[in-house]
Amino acid sequence: MQQESFHLVIDGVPYIVKVIPFDFNGEMRFRVSYNEGPEHIFTWNSELGRVAAIDDDSAIIPDSVEQAIAAKLQALAE
C-alpha cells in the first residue's frame, strides 16, 4: 500500500485526508493528515477493537473525524 488520499464529508464539513502507511516492528501504522493539518499516527487499538490515533496530539482530532478516518483506514488495510 502506498500513499493514499481520499475525501470525507463529516457533519457537512469536507475533509481531504492524506495517508502514508509504514511498518513499525511488524505492525502496520499510518501517518495521517487532514486538510493540510499536522500529521497523526493511527494503528490498531486492541482496547477499542478498531484503528485509532495514538500520537500525543491525537486529542485535538474531533471524535467523529477520528472514527471516520479510522474506518476508512481499516477498510484500506483489509
Secondary structure, 3 states (H helix, E strand, C coil): CCCEEEEEEECCEEEEEEEEEEEECCEEEEEEEECCCCCEEEEEECCCCEEEECCCCHHHCCHHHHHHHHHHHHHHHC
